[in-house]
Amino acid sequence: MLIQLITRHVASAALLVLGAAVCCLPINALAGQSLSVGGVVATVVDERGTPLQEVTVTLERSGAALQTVTTDRSGIATFAVVAPGSYAVLAEEFGYQPVRMRGVTVVSASTSHLTIRLVRRPPPITSVDEQSANVTLVGSATGHAATAEEITRFDRRHDISGVAEMFAEAAAPRDGRQGFVASANGLRPAFSSLIVDGVREALLRHPGLPDEPASAPLFARDGVDQVSYVGFGTSAEWPGTLGAILDAQSRRGGERLTIQPWVTFSGAKLGGRTADNPGDSSAMSVQGGVAMGGPIKHDTASWFIRAEYQQLRQPSANSFEPGLATADTVADLAGAVRAAAQSLGRTDVSRWLAPAVRTWQGGSGAGRLDWRFGPRTLFAVRAGGAAWSEDNPQVGSEPVNGAGSHLKAQDISAAATLATGSDAWTSDTRLGVHVSKRDWIGATLPFTGLTGDAFAIGGAVILPGSFRETAADFSETVALHLGAHTVKAGGAVLHRQVTYDWLPGSAGRFLFGDLPTFTAGRGAFYQTLRTTPTPDLGINDLSVLVEDSWQATPALQLFGGVRLDHESLPADAITFNAAWGRVANVKNNLLPGTTKSGGFGPRAGFFWDPSGSGRTTLRGAFGVVPGQYDLAALAEAAQFDGGVEVRRATGTLAWPQVGPAIGTSAGQALTMFGPDVRLPRAVKTDLSLSQQVATATTLTIALGYRHSDYLLQRQDLNRVGGDVTIGSDKRPIYGSLEQYGGLLTAAVASNRRFPEFDFVYGLSSTGYNDYYEASVTLERRLSQQFGALLSYTYSRTTDNLPGELSADPADRLSPFPDGLNGARWEDGRSDFDIPHRVAATLTYGAAGRTGLSLAARFRYRSGLPFTPGFRSGVDANGDGSVNNDPAFVGSAIPGMTELSGAHACLASQAGAIAARNSCRDPAVHALDLHAALTISHGWALTLDGFSILGSTTGLYDHAAVLVNPKGSITIDASGHTVLPLIANPSFGQLLSRRGEPRIIRVGIRMEKW
């Protein structure tokens, strides 16, 4: 209710601002910009600060003049339509020393302001005073931009994903995988977006990999001019994104021919750590490519093309760390498992017991053509494609080594932009299309877990899966410059055709308690089988926006606007299940947005430059941002509408056989939306203060808050009702528990209300997420050779969404759906709560055409939180989830008193069921180094060291208690179920290494030609 009340008031205020803006008398206004272009405003003054008129001001790029204007009575020169990138501005006037300001960064959706001070000089004047520009970005969008060497430096993999690691606000991955966020604003990477040249690009993801970092192999670092990380974008023109936005501008050709080839080599034996490569693999990697560009017609048209190939080999650590407390005391557990597998199923499991080498192999290419029709009309078209494959990939946080799995992927993208206008108006037209494919192939051996030993072999539970997305996106924005006001209006249409061919558990899952139960073939089996084809879904998105930018005073600019989003889903996507309707009297074929779409998004903000010089600026914004429906959830409901059968078995199993003849049918599986599911949304508020504390040194303090609601929560509608068994720790138990060594599982159908159905998941818009952020950034250019970027971010995230990192949808169920001690157990610290993040980069560049350049980057973040519980595979409450049960921190459990004394997060909740995410993994840090020696003719020798100093990280043991294989389930005098538990002495220790390996890489590249 509070959020709705705030929304109504903000909407009213925004409309009033717009109405007042149109009626107000015009004064000098700043040009409003779009997502594909920016602008430059240069103020020219004399040594006393008096504006100079009729000064000739030239905008330059790569040493060539692009456009020349003269200053007005206020000393202002305006370049209204400028493509994003780095420029120089030259100011010339008779009797004054000419000044060229270098490093003028132009960012899309913003106007770059700078002040040029001219000093009187008697003729003759034979030189130009070269200075570094102090640029102030004015606009409603906020974020950090990387240009030039900031983009190409530290390119462990050559796509643009890793650029965001230079900013502390971006919670980047730290487990060896590549992507621009592992979480953003406290949300899964799936909530973040990639925008290139103002067009939203595909980030096609496997829904069973919720923790997979968002990455974009199609867009390479040498193919972009600029990359921005936007954590709190509230401009009405930004598409609805609850997480972060990675905004890139593709590279354009210059005014002279450039050819920049490059190649690098690395190997696991060249400085790698032994623990990361116990198999002693050479793992040679090679990367190479070329970027070329030049003019077609000077000052009018240019071209750019690039291509690359990468073959990256990364060895992995042992499948499990030695020295863990397990259910078995055999000296060679891996050898015993190998022998048991051979005896039980005549199966050789050696490849899943040995370290695997992960391989990424593929290439990409892209091209761009730019044409300038006069000084204020820019046309550009780009196209590109990427194809790659991965062998033995790291598949989420599953405990298997990935051996035998394979990914084949392809991305194709094209876009055209047209920006034009005059002093009275500007227009921005964008058209984009993309096609993405991901084909995941699983291992030949189904997932097989030995729960008590924290050990697993075989393929990942989430595989296989096949995914397709084809999209066309068209948008048009027109801005009218009405004196003090720039009123912008526009709209966008997006059509997507998607196919999500994936069933969780379709390859089968075997769980055994320990080595003896595995040897005996006794445990639990689960598999889903499809009986109907995979649906193809067509989704249409329509957006309209109105926004006003009002220069209220020379120092104060106000923004106000509103965006309306509507998403149309296919009406026949979900088939009505008559059997469910008959027994439960509930419809399963409801679509999200049936009653409310919730796509209303007002925005407002301000920019204040009290001195007018850009030394001190204050910026703030507030906005309601509608998101998009979860297409993975829609695809799940479209498949789980009666066309999926679940097979289960407990006791003696036919390992490793799977299929319709194994186990017994546990009934149909359903997923359905509730009657009030609507578009998710976020309320975003941010405030930042930027202060120039010294020459070329800027300190920025930023605060942000985001509240997301209408997120999907999951509950099991077929969970057994009425009285349930109560455990001795007051835990509700919904099924008849069976024990197999260190494994607890529910007897088949014992936890189901309607026996003809297995799980029946209901999705409702009752989820929320609160994210607070405070960051401090210090950017300093000590000289043209030295630079520093230091940033620290503190954040706090709470939500009611357990299991956000888990591949199994069942793990997102609350273990206490009816509450615990009068409260909702799931309300608490988020799975993505990372309170402390640090990013620091120091650079040194040679002053001449030859010399040595150096850079160092340090990264740090807090460890991820976790709930003290059981080993993966234990279903202590019989609800069907094998990963969602918290532990009871009771002194009656043997060894718990000693364990609690060693871990403060346990000691603080003695005698109670562990709170959600009350413990935390160790922090993660890494140091990267870079050196480049330019020898002659632009050729440079490079040496890179990634994770030179890095912390050990990976999968940790989150089990505070273990199922005692020597005990058994009993009933106490009060009729409560007593589980045979013991404390886990290995709690908090590393199970499997999943860190960033040390990589030493040598290469050669041509920086200038």
N, C-alpha and C positions, 0 to 999 in steps of 0.2 A: 504493500500500500504506500509506503514512504517513497519508494522509487517511482511508482505511478504518479504520486502527487508532484514530485520534483519534475518529472517529465512534462506534466501538463503545464506547470508554471514556466519551465524553460521554453516550451513550445510557444506559449503566449508571448513571452518576452522576445523571442526570436522574430516572430511575425511583426511585433510592434517596431522592433529595430529596423526591419526591412521596410515597413510602411513609412517610418519617419525618414529613412535614408532617401527614399525616392523623392520625398517632398522638400528636403533640405536644399538650400542654395549651394551651387557648386563652388568649390575651391580647388586648388591643385591636388589631384588624386594620383595615387600610384596605380599603375596598370595591374590588373588582376592577372594571375598566371594560371597555367593549366598543368596537367600531369606530365606533359611531354615537353614543355618549354618553360623558360624562366625569363627574367629581365635584368637589366643593369641600369642603375641610376647613379650617376657620378656628379657630385657637387664640387665645383671648382672655386677656391677662395684664394685671396692673397695672404701674405704673411701676417696680416692683422685680423684675418678671418672674414674679410669683406667679400661677398660674392662677386665673381667676375663674369660678365656677360660677353657673348660673341667669341668665346674661346673655342678653338677647334679641338674636338675630342674624337679620337679614333679607337674603335674596338678591334683588337688584333687577336689572331689565333695562329700559333705556330709560325710567328714572324710575318704573317700576311695580314693586310688591312681588310676587314670585313665590311665595316660601315663607319661613316664619318658624319657627325652632327655638330651643332654649335650650341653653347649654353644659352639659356634664357635669362630674363632679368634677375632671377633668383640664383643664377650660377649653376643651374641644373641641366645636365645632358642625359637624355633618356634613350635607351635601346629597348624597345618594347617586346620584341620577339627574338629571343636568343636561345639557341639549343644548349642544354646542360653541358658543362665541361669547364676547363680552365682557360682563362683568357688573360690578356694584358690590355690596359687602357692607357692611351697616350694623350696628354693634354699639351697643347701648343698655343702660345700667344706672343705676339711681337713685344719685345722688351722684357720677357720673362724666361727663366730657365725651364726648358721643356722637361716634363716628368712622365716617366712610364711606370705605371703601377702593375707589377707582375703578381701572378697567383690570385687573380680575381675568379673565384669559384662561383659558377652559376648552377643553381639547383632547381630542378623542376618544381613547379607550384610555389616558387618564392621569387622575390626580387632582391638582387644583391646591391646593397648601398655601400658607397665608399666616398671618401673625401680626399680631394687632391689639392695640395697647397703649393701654389706657384710663388717663387721668389724672383723679384726684379733682378735682371742682369743686363748690363750694357752690351751691345753688339761689339764684335761678332760672337755668336754662340755656336760652338762646333760640336757639342756633345749633348746627350740626353741623360738626365739624372734617373738612374734605375732604382726603384724602391719596391719593397714588399707591401702588398695591399693589406689593409685591415678592413675586412668585409663584414658588413652586418646583413644578415638574411632576414628579410621581412616577409611574412606570409603566415597563413593559418596552419601549415604543416610543420611539424617539428621532427627532428631526427639528426643523426650524425651522417656526414657524407665523407666517403673516401675517394680520392682521385689519384691519378698518376701512379707513382711508385707505391703508394699505400695499398693499391689494389694488387699489384703484381708481386709484392713482397710476401714471403712466407706462404707460398702456394704449394703446400704439401700435395694436394690434388688441385688440378688446374682450373676447376670451375669456381664461380664467384661465391659459393656457399661459405667458405672459410673467411671471407673478408670481415664478416661481423665479429669475429673473435677479437678484433682490436678494440671493441667497445665493451665495457663491463656490463652495460645494460643487457646485452645479449647473453643468455644462458646457453652457451655453446656446448656441444658434446665433448666428453672427456674419456671415451672408451674405445678410441680407435676408429670410430665411424665418422663420416663426413656429413656436415650439414650446417646451416646458418643458425638453427636453434634446436636444442633438445627440449626446451620449453620456453615459452614467451608469455609474459604477464601472468605466470602461474598456470598456464594452460598447455595442453598437448600441442606438439608441433603441427598437428592437423588443423588447428585454428589459425595458423599463420598463412600469409600470402606472399607470392612473388609477382611483382609488377615490372615489366620491361617496356620502356617507351610508352608508359601510360596504359598498357594493355595487360590484363591479368593473364598469367601463364599457368600451366598445369603443374601441380605438385601431386601427381598421382601416387597414392600410397596404398600399402597393404593394410587393411583395417585390423588385421591381427598383429600388427606391429605398432602399437600406439606410442611407443617410445622411439620409433625410428626418426632420426633427425631429418628435418626438411632440407633437401638438397636439389640442385639443378644442374646436372652434368651437361646440359645443352649450352649453357651460357658460360663461356670461358672468360678468364680474367683479361686476356689480351684482346677480347672482343667487346669490352665496355669502356666508356669514358668515365663513368661515375657509378658508385654503389652507395646507397643510403640505407641505414637501419632506422626504421620508424617504429618506436614502441608505443607511442600514444598519438596516433594520427586521428584528428577530429575534423579535418576539412570535409565539407559535404561532398567533395568530388572523389574522395577516397572510397573504394568499394567497401562493403561491410566486412570488416575483419576484426574479430575479437582479440586475436593475438597480435603478433608483430607483422610488419611489412618490410620485405627486402625489395627496395626500389632501385632498378638499374636503368641506365641509359646506354644503349648500344653505341659502339664506336663508329665514328665518321672518318672518312678520308680527309687529309689535310691539303694544304696548298703546295706541297711538294711530295715527290714520290718517296715512300718509305718501304723498306723491306726489312723485317725483323724475324729472322729464324732463331730457333733455340732448341736445345736438347739437353737432357739431364740423365744421370745414371745413379743408382743406389743399389745397395745389397745388404742383406741381413747380417753378413759377416763383417761389414764395414762399420764398426762401432756399435753394433747392436748388443742388447743385453742378453746374456745367456738364458735368463729366466723367461724371456719373451720368445726364445727360439731354442727350446730344449731338443728339438729334432735336428739341430745343426743344419738347417736348410740355407742355401745360398740366397734364395729368394731375390734374384736380380730383377730390378725394375728399370724401365726406360720410359721417358716422356719426351716428346718432340713435337714441334709444330712451326708454323710460320704465319705471320700477320703482315699484310701488305695493304697499302692505300695510296691514294694520290688524287690529283685533280683531273677532271674531264675537261672542264673549262674554268679557268681561274676566276675566283670570286663568285662562281655560279653553280658548278656541279662538281661532285667528288664521288669516289668509290672506295670501298674497303672490303677485303675478303680475308678470311683466316681459316686454318685447318690445323688439326692436331691428332696425335695418336698417343695412347697411354697403355702400357702393360705394367700393372702394379702387382707385386707379389708381397704378401705380408704373412710371415709365419705366426702361428698362434702358440700359446702356452699349453702346458699339460691340461688334460680335461678336468683334473681336480688337483688341489694342492695336497701334498703329503702332510701327515701329522694331525689330521682332523680326528676328533672323537666320532667314531662310527659305531654302527650296530655290530660290526665284525672286527675281530682282532687279527685277521690274517695279515701276514707281512706283505704279501703281494695281492692286493685286492683286485687290481686290473687283470692279473693273470688268472685269478680264481673266477672272475666274471667271464673271461674268455673261455675257460674250460667248461663252466656251467652252461654257457650259450651253445657250445659245440655239443654237449651231452643232451641238452634239453631240446633244441630245435635244429641240430646239425647246421648251425649258422656260424660263420666266421665274423666276429665283431671287431677285428683288429683295427680297422680304419677309424672306428669311433672311440677307440681307447688311446690312439696316438695323436700327437699334435698335428693339426691340419694346416696347410698353406692356403691362405685366402687369396684369390686372384681376381683382379678387376682389369678387364681388357676391352678396349673400344676406342672410338674416335668421334670427333664432331667437326662440323664445318659451318660457316655462316658468311653472309655477305650483306652489304648495305650500300644503297645508292641515295645520295642527297642532291637535291636541286633547289636552288634559291631563285624564286621569281620576284626580283625586286628586293628592296631592303627589308620587307616585312612579310614575306611569304616563304615558308619553308615546307618542302615536300620531301618525305623520306619513305623508303620501302626497304624492309629487311627480310631475310629468310635464312633458316638454318635447320640443321638436323643433327642428331646424335644417336649412335647405336652402341651398345656395350653388353657385355655378359659378365657374370660373377660366378665363380666356382667356390664352393665351401664358404659361403658368406656367413658372417655373424648375424644370426637371426634373433634379434631382440635380446631379452634377458633369459632365454631358455638355457638350461644347464648343459645342453648337448654341444658338441664341437662344430657342428655345421657340415661335417663331411658328407659328401654325396648329394648335397643340395646345389641348386643352380638357379640363376636368374638371367633371363634374356629380356632386354629392355630397349625401347626405341622412343625417341621424342622428335617431333617435327613441329616447327613454329614459323609463322610468317605474320608480318604486321605492316601496315601503311599508316602514316600520319601526315596530316596537312594542317599547318598552323599559319593563319593569315590575319590581316587586320589593318587598322588605320589608327589615327589618333582618337577616333570615336568608338571603335569596337575592335574586338579580336575574336577569332573563331578557331576552335581546335577540333579536328575530326580524326577519329582513330578507328581502324578496322584491324582485327586480329583473328587468326585461326590457329588451332593447334591440334595435334593428334599424339596421344601417348599410349604406350602399351607396356605391360609388365607381365611376364610369364614366369611364375615360380614353380620349380620342379622339386619335389621332396626326395628324400633318401629312400632307398629300397627297404630299409629296416624301419618299422614303426617305432615311435617314441617308446622307450623302455626305461622306467625310473626305478631305482632302488632307494626308497624314501629314507630309510634309517641311515643309509650311507651317504646321503647327499650326492648321489651319483646317477648319471643317466647316459644312455647310449641310444643310437638310432637317429632318426630324423626329427625335425621340429614338429610340434603338434600343429602349428599354424599352416603347414604346407600340405599339399600344393595349393596354388591359387593363380587365377588369370584375370587381368584387369585391363579395361579399355576406356579411354575417354576421347571424344571428339567434340570440339567446341568452336563456335563462331561468336565473336564479340564485336559490337558496333556501338560507338558512343559519339556524341556531338555536344560541345559546350560553346556557348556564345557569351561574351562579356561585353557590356556596354559601359563606356567610361563617361560618367555623368559628373564631371567636375570632381567634387570631393568623394564621389561614390563610384565604385565599380560594381555593377550588378551583373551577376553571372547566372545563367540558366542553362540547363542541359538535360540530357537523358541518355540512357544506355540500354541495350538489349543484348542478352547473353543466352545462347542456346547450347546445352550440353547433352550429349548422348553417351551414357555410361553403362558399362557392364562389369559387375563384381561377381566373378565366378569363384566363390570360396565358401567352404563349409568348415567351421571350427571342428577339428577332430576327425575330418574325413579320412585321414590316413591311419587312424586308430591310435589308441594310447593304452599301454600296459603299465600298471603300477604294481610293484612288489615291495614288501616291507624291508627286505634285507637280502643278503646273499643266500641264506638257507631257504627262504621262501621262493627266491628266484630259481634256485637249483631244483626245488620241488615243483615249480611251475604253479604256485598258488598266490593269487593276488586279485587285482581288479582290472577289468577291460572296459573300454568305452570307444564307440565309433558312431559317426553320423553317416547316413547314406541318402543320397538324393534320388527321388523318383520322378521329378519333373525337370524340364529344361531351365537353364538360368535366364531370368528376364533381362531384357534390354530396356533401359529407362531413359526417357527423354525429359529434360527439365528446362524450363524457360524462366529467365529472370528479367524483370523490367524495373528500371530505376529512373526517377526524375529528381532534379535538384534545383533549388534557388538559393543563391548566396549573395550577400552584399559585403563589400569592403569599404569602410567609411574612414577617410582621413579626417577625424574630428578636429584635431589640431596638428600643427607641424610635427609635434612629438608623439601624438597618440593616434593609433589606428585601431578601429573596432571591426570585428567580424561577426556576422550573424547569418544563419541559413538553416535550411531544412532539406532533408533527403527522404524520399519515399521509396521503399523497396517492396517488390512483390515477387514471390517465387511460386511458380505453378508446377505442380507435380502431376505425373500421369495418373489419371483417375482409376485406371484398371490395373494398377501395379500389383495390388494385393487381392488374392482370391478369398472370397468368404468361405470359412470352414464351418460347414453345417454341423458337423459332429461337436465341435467346441460350442457353437451357439446353442445346441440342444442341451448340453450338460451344464454349461456355465451361464447361459443367457447373456453373453457378452459378445459384441461384434469384434472380429479380429481384423477387419479390412478398413478401419478408419485411417484416413490420411492426415498428416500434420497440416495445420492451417485450416481445418474444416470449419472451425468457428471463428478463429482470429489469426491474422497473419502477423501482426505486430511489427510492421516494417516502417514505422514512423520514427525519424531520427533528426531532432533539432540539434543545432550546433551553435556555439557562440564563443568568442575569444577576443583578446586584445594584444597589441604590441605597443610598448611604451619606450621611447628613447628620449629621456628627459633633457639630455644635453644636445641632441641632434648630431652628435659626432660618432655614435656607436660605441662609446667607451663603456656606458652602462645601459643595459637593456633589460626589460622585464617583459615576459611573455606568459600568457595564461590562456587556457581553453577549457571548455566544457562541452561534452557532446554525448548524445545517446546514439549508439552505433548498432543498428540491426545486423545480425549475422546471416548465415545461410543454414538451411536444414542439413542435417548429418546424412549425407548420401549413403554412407556405409550402413547406417541404421535402416534407411529406407530399403537398401538392397537386401539386408538381413530379413526384414519383415516380408519382402516380396518372395524370398526363397523359403523362409520358415512359415509358410501359411498352410501347411498340410502336405507339402511335397518332400519332407525330410523325415526319415525314420531313425530312431536312436536304438543302437544295440548295446547291451550291457551284459556283463558276466562277473561273478565273483566266485572264488574258490579255485578249482583246478582249471587252468587256461590252456588253450592250444597255441601258445607262443611259438613263433611270431606270426601265425596266420591271422589274416583279417578278412573281412567281407561279410556278405549277408548270411553265410552259413555259420558264423562264429557268434557265440553268445545267444541271448534271447532278445526278442523285440521288447523294448521298454516303452513303445508307443511313439506317436507323432511328436514332433517338436514345433512349437509355435513361438513367434515373436510378433508383438502387436503394439500399436500406438494407443495411448489413452485418448479420451475425448477432447482434452484441452491442450494438446501438444501444439506449440507455436514456434515461430522463429526465435532463436536465441538472440540475446542482445547484450550490450555492455554499456554501462555508464562510465565514461572516461573523463577524468579531470587531471590537468597537469599545470604546473607553475614552474617557471625557470627564471633565474637571475644570472646574467652574464656580465662579467666585469673585466675590463682590460686593466690588469694590475701593473703591467709594465709594457715596455715596447715589445710588440709581437708576442705577448703573453696574456692568455685569457683564462679566467677562472669561471666555471659554470656550475651553479648549484640548481638541481632540478628535483621537484617533488611530483609524484604521480599517484593516482588512485584509480582503480578500475573495479567495478562491480559487475560481474556477469551473472545473468539469471536466465531462466527458461532452458537451462541445460538438461540433457536427458539423464534421468535416473532409472535404474533397472530394478525390478522386483520379480519374484517368481510367483505367478498367479496360481500355479498348480502345487504349491507347497502344502503339505498336509495341514489341515486345520484342527481346531479343537484343542483338547489337552495334549500336551507333548511331554516327553520325558525331560526331566530336569537333572542336570549334572550336579555333582557335589560342589562345584564352583558357581552354581546358580545359572549355568549356561543352558539355554534351551537346546534340546536334541530332537531333530525332526524325523529321523529315521532309525531303523534298527541297525546299530553299529556292529560291524564285523572286524575282527583283528587278524592280520596276517603279519606276524613279526612286528616290525616298526610301522606298519600301515594300519590306519583306521579308515573304513569306508562304509557307506550305507548299503544295506541289502537292497537288491534290485526292486524298485517300485514301493519300497517301504515308506518313502518320504513323499509319496504322490497322493494328491486328493482324488484325482480322476485317473484310474489305472490305464485307460486307453491313451493317455498322453504322458510324455516325459516332462521335460522342463517347458514351461509356458511363460515367456518373459514379457512383462508389460513395461513399456517405456512411457514415462511421464515427464513433463517439463517442470520438475520440482528441484532440479539441481541448481546450485549457485557456486560462485567463486569470488572471493574478495582478495585483491592484490594491492599492497602498498609498496611504494618504491621511493627511495631517496638516493641521489647520486651526486658525486662531486667529480668534476673533470677539469684537469689543468692541461692546457695546450700551450706549448712554448716553442718558438723558433728562435733559438739563441743566436743564430746567424743563418746565412744561406747554406751552411754546411751542417749545423747541428739542429736537432729537433727532439721534442719529447711530447708524448701523449700519455698522461696518467689518469686513470679513472677508477673510482670505487663506487660500488652500488650495494645498498642494503635494501632488502625486500622482505616482505612477510606475506604468506599466502595461506588462506583457510578456505575450505569448501566442505561439501557433503558427498563427495564422489570417490569412494574407495575403489581400489583396483584399477586406477587409470593407467598404470604401467603394465598391466597384465594382458597377455594375449587371449586368455579364456574369458568370454563374456560372463561366465558364472562367478568369476572372482570379483565382479563389480556389485554383487549382492551384499547387502548388509548382513553380518552374522547375527544381528539383533534387530530384525525388522519391526518388532514391537517395542523397541527401546530397551535401555539398560539403566536400572536405578532411576527411572523417571526422566531420563534424558535420551537424546538420540546419539548413539555411539559414533555414528559416522560423521557428525559435525566436529571438525577439528582441523589440525594441520594438514595441508594438502600434500599429496604425493610429490608435487613439484615445488615444495618450499625450499628455496636455496637462499638463505639470508645474506651471505657475504660473497661478493664477486669482485675481483680485481683484474684489471688489464693495464699493462704498462709497456710502452714501446719507446726505445731510444734509438736515434738514427744519427749517422754521420755520413755526409756525402762529399766526395772530392770536388774541389772548386773548379778545376780545369777539365779539359776534354779527356784526360787520362788520370788515373789515380785509384785509390781504394775507397770503397763505400762499405760501411758497417751498420748493422742493426741488431737489436736484441729485443725480444718480447717475452714478458712474463705473464702467466695466466694462473688464476687461483679461483676456486669456488668451494663453498661448503659441500659436505657430503649430502647425499639424498636421505630424507627421513624414511623410517620403516617402522612397522608394527611388530613388536616382539611376539612371535607366534610359534608355529610348528614347522617342521620340514615340509617342503613342497610335496604334495601328494596326500597329506593327512587331512581328512574331512572329519574334524572333531565334533561338529554339530549335525552332520548328516544332511546338509542342505544341498549337496551336489557340487559345491565348490571345494577344490583341493588346495586353495591358497588364501582363504579369507578369514581364518580363525585366529583370534588373538589368544595369547597365553594367559593363564591365571598365575599371578606371582604369589604363590602360597608357600608358607614356610613348611607345610606338611609334605611338599614335594621333595624327595631326597636331593640334596645338593643345592636347593634354591637359596638357602640363607647365604652360602658362600658366594654363589653367583651374583646375588643382589649386592653383596658387599663390594664386588669388583666392578659393578656397572651402576652408575648413579641413576640412569634412566629407569632401571628396575627398582632400585632401592626406594625411589620416590613414590612408588605405587604398590608397595608391599601389601598383600592381603586383598588385592583387587584384580579384576581382569584388566589387562594392559590397555591403556588408551591408544587411540589410533595415532600412528606415526610418532610415538613418544621417544624413539631412539633415532640415532643418525649414524650413517656410514662415515668413515674418515674423510677429511677434506682432500681435494685433488689440486695439484699444481704442476706446472710445466714451464720450462725455459727453452726458448727457441733462439737460434743465432743465424745470422746471414752475413755473408761477405761477398763483394763483387769487385774484381780488379779489372778496370778498363785498360786495355793495352794499346790498341791503335785502331783507327778507322771504325770506331764504335763497337768493336768486339770486346766482350767482357767475360772473364772466367768467374764462375760462381761456386760458392761453397755454402751449403745450408745444413744446419743441424736442428732437427725437430725433436723436441722432448729430450734435450741434452741432460737436463736435470728434471726428472719427473717422478711423481709419486706412484706407488703401486696401487692399482685399483682393479675393480672387477666385481664379481658376484660374491657377496658376503653371506655368512651364515646368520640368518635372521631368526632362527629357532631358539627360543629361550627354554623350551622343554622338548623332550623326545619321548616317543612311545617306547616304553620298556618292552623289548621283545620277549623277555623272560616272564613278564606279568600277563594279566588278563583282565578283561572288563568285569567288574563286580557291581553289586547293588548294596548300598549301606542300609543301616537300620531305618533311615527315613525314606527309603525307597528311591534315593537318588543314585544315578549312575556314576560310578567311580572309574575314571580312566587310569590305566597303568602308566604313570608319567615319572620321568626323572629329569633333573636339570641338565642342560646341555653345556658341558665345559668348553665347547668350541664356539659358544655364542659370540658373534661379532668378528670372527676370524674369516680370512679370505678363503672362499671355496674354489674360485676359478679366476685367473687373471684375464681382465678385459680392458687393459689400459692402452695408452698411446705408446707404441714402441719407439725406441730411439732410432732415428733414421739419419744417416750421414749421406748427403747427396752432392755430387759434383756435376757441373754443367758448363755450357758455353752459350752465349746469346749475343745477338747484335742489337745494341740499344739504339744506335743512330746509324742511318745509312745516307 
